[in-house]
């Protein structure tokens, strides 16, 4: 019986989609907020990201010129994503002149849940509907596919400059965006 319980816990953690360790109070898995920055001379080109927004409009990273792009991988079902949403909205509003935020909504069973999330938190930036995680897989080698939430920052030259695995904060994002926009 104990073996079955252990197998069930392992299965739940594997399927949960969040990364990191188990919370002692909530039982969900979340990332630890690990931040990685990449020196300018070591940055690699980010993949082209294109898809359909939650509103049904096409969007492509090729439409963004001269700005930092901030990709946030999230799901409406993910407790750390819910917790970090207000910080992302504030950071997006504070850095609107230098950064374009884009949400990559993954593993939601349908658009209504994701659209409700966006409405509830008044998310001001486009969110691409990616239920199978295909867009996230384009970042293979840079971003673990099960790392939800996570945030990638791409410099104005289209190179991956930083990432946060797990929940992030407004001040962390604004600081990273300012550094990347300044060429650091």
N, C-alpha and C positions, 0 to 999 in steps of 0.2 A: 504494500500500500504506500509506503514512504517513497519507493522508487517511482511509482505512478505520479505522486504529488510533485516530485522533483522534475519529472519529465514534463508535466503540465506547466510548471513555472518556466522552464526553459523554453517551451513552445510559445507561451504568452510573450516572453521577452523577445524572442526572435521575430514574432509577428507584429509587435507593437509599433515598430517604425521609429521610435525615438532611440537615441544612443546614450551610452554612459552607464550609470549605475542605478540601482533600484532605490527609490525614495523610501525612507523608513515610514513616512506618514501617509503617502498616497498610493504606494504600490506600483506607480508607473515608472517608466525608464526615461531619463532625461540626460542630455549632454552636460558637460561640465563647464561650458563656456570657453574652452581652450581657444586662444587667439594665435594665429600664425600669420606673420607678415613675410613678404618675399622681397628681397633686395631688388632694386630696379634692374640691375644687370642680370638677374636670374629669373626674371618673369617670363612666362610662356603665354602664348596667345590663348585667349579664352575661345571656346567654341561659339559659333553663331547660334543664337537662340531665337527661335521663331515659333509662333503658335497662335492659338486663339485665346483671347481674353475671356473672362467670365461673362462679359457682355456680348460675346460673339464676334468681336472685332479682331482682325489680324494684327499681330505685333511682331516686330523683328528688331534684334539688337543692331542691325545695320541702319535703323532709323535714328539711332542715338549718335550724335557727333559732338565731340569736344567736351563730353561730360564723363564723370565717373559713373559706372553702372553698379548698383547694389542689388544682387539677387538674393532673395530670402526664400528658402524652401520651407513650406508650412503645410499643415493640414488642420481643418476645423476640429478634428477629433483629438488633437494633440495638446494636452494640458500646458506644456511649456510654450507652445505657439500662442495659446490664448493669453498666457501671462505676459509674453513679450510684445504682443501686438500694439499696445499703447506706446511703448518705447519706439517701435519702428515708425509709427505714424508721426510722432514728435520729431524724430531724427529726419524723416523724409521732408517734413515741413521746414525744418531748420536749414536743410542743405539743398533746397530745391534749385538754387542757382547753379550749383556745382555737381549735383548728383541726380541720376534717374533711378529711382527704386523700381524693382519689378518683382512681384511675388510669383513663385512657382508653386502652385497649389497641387499637392500630390496625395494620392491614395484616398481622396474623398470619393464616395460612391456615386455622387452626382453633383451637379452644379448648384442646386438649391442650398445645400449645406454651406458650401464655400461662399456663395453670394450672401447668405445671411451673416456669415462671419465678417465679410467686407463691410456690409451695411452697419452692423453692430459697432464695429471699431472705427467707422468712417475712414477707411483706408483710401488715401488720395491717389494712389499709383496703380498702374495696370497689374493685373494678376492673370497669369496664364494657367489654363486648366490642363493639368497633366496627371490624370488619374493613374496611369500605369508607370509613372516615373521616368518616361523616356527622355524628357529634357534634363532631368537630374543626371541620367547616365551619360549625357554628353560631357559632363565634367569628370568622367572616370579618371582616376589617378590623382585628382585634386580634391575630390569630395566623396566620402563614402556614401553609397546609395541609400543606406539606412539612416543617415544622419539628419534627423528631423527634430527640431528645427536646426537650420544652419544658414549662414549668410556668407556670400562671396562678394568681394569687392574687386571690380575690374577697373583698371586705370583708363584714362582718356585715350590711350593708344591701343586699347583692346586687350591688355594683358592682365592676367590674374595677379592681384597685388596683396590680397589678404583674405583670410577666412576666419569665421567663428563657428565652432562646432558646438551646438547647443544654444541655449537661451543667451541673448545679448541684452545690452542696455543702450539707452539713448546716448549717454556720454561716450561709451565705447565706440559706437558707430560714428558719431560726429567726429571724434578724434581721429579714427581711422580714415574717414572720408577727407578730412582736412589735410592729413598727412599725404594721402595718395594724390589729391588734387594739387598739392604743392610740389609734387614730383619726388616725394620721399617714399 
